[in-house]
Amino acid sequence: MENYPITISKEKEVHHFEVGEYVHHEEGKCKYRVFENGTYVASFTPDDHDFLHICQNPGNVNEEILHLLADQIEAHHPQSVNDNIKKLEQ
């Protein structure tokens, strides 16, 4: 899968990220890698319900920004989110 852009705005700060998904994700390794200006700054891994958690933060990105970013990544993959809702309703 190709990388895709996500822009996060908080107060007067605007961050332009590029997200790469690693489809051959192995448990214990980060599934989504995030880049800003071509530099690797963070990564996320899904839990058992496909909700994302911060895996690494080598760019020391503000945690609030990372949570907003995780929300956007989850929204970019609605099938996983819909699967989670169905699982919770059962």
CORSUL-V867648 format. One line per field, one symbol per residue. phi: phi as a letter, one per 20 degrees, with the letter a starting at -180 (. if undefined). Layout:
# CORSUL-V867648
phi: ???
This chain:
# CORSUL-V867648
phi: .ffcecdddbldecdddcddddfefdgndfedddcclndfdabcceefdmeecfdbbfelfgffffffffffffffcfffffffffffff
